[in-house]
Amino acid sequence: MGSVIREGLGRAQDPAVLTALLDRAAAARTAEARGEAPERVAWIPDDAEDMLATGTRQFRETYEFYRTPRGYHPRAVQGWVLRSADQLAQYDSYAMIRLIAPRPLLMIVGSEAETAYFSREAIERAAEPKELFVIDGATHIDLYDRDEHVTAAVAKLTDFFGKHLAG
């Protein structure tokens, strides 16, 4: 998430977007210090017509999952506290990934996932044993609940950890 906040999905975000977000976070911290309620930012807005028309496939699929009965749950927290933008921006998923070893690391990704580059980078930076498993035709969201893709992922998990954790 740090990379997405800093650079946008696909690393194409204008740096001014992060600067503006950090300015908003600073103002939110000041407001909270004055006793105002924390401001929350929705990952996927309730009213997203413009974004659905112009957004990426990943955004559209995320909306279709989390904002419809397919994946919506009334108690699921949707979003994050604005004051934490700087903390999110500083987060680096890869900083200590080498420390996972010698425990096995399996990354499962859809061949059509706009987020696949994150898993590829994780595998590049991780130590052995590690493996990247690509499920042909799947997107990021497909791996949540599409039977044909979930079945392939579960089979790979069973095989991978069966080999690496048997003993």
Secondary structure as GFF3:
##gff-version 3
##sequence-region A 1 167
A	DSSP	alpha_helix	2	7	.	.	.	ID=ss1
A	DSSP	alpha_helix	15	33	.	.	.	ID=ss2
A	DSSP	beta_strand	40	41	.	.	.	ID=ss3
A	DSSP	alpha_helix	49	54	.	.	.	ID=ss4
A	DSSP	alpha_helix	57	66	.	.	.	ID=ss5
A	DSSP	beta_strand	80	81	.	.	.	ID=ss6
A	DSSP	three_ten_helix	82	84	.	.	.	ID=ss7
A	DSSP	alpha_helix	85	90	.	.	.	ID=ss8
A	DSSP	three_ten_helix	97	100	.	.	.	ID=ss9
A	DSSP	beta_strand	105	110	.	.	.	ID=ss10
A	DSSP	alpha_helix	116	125	.	.	.	ID=ss11
A	DSSP	beta_strand	130	135	.	.	.	ID=ss12
A	DSSP	alpha_helix	142	145	.	.	.	ID=ss13
A	DSSP	alpha_helix	147	165	.	.	.	ID=ss14
###
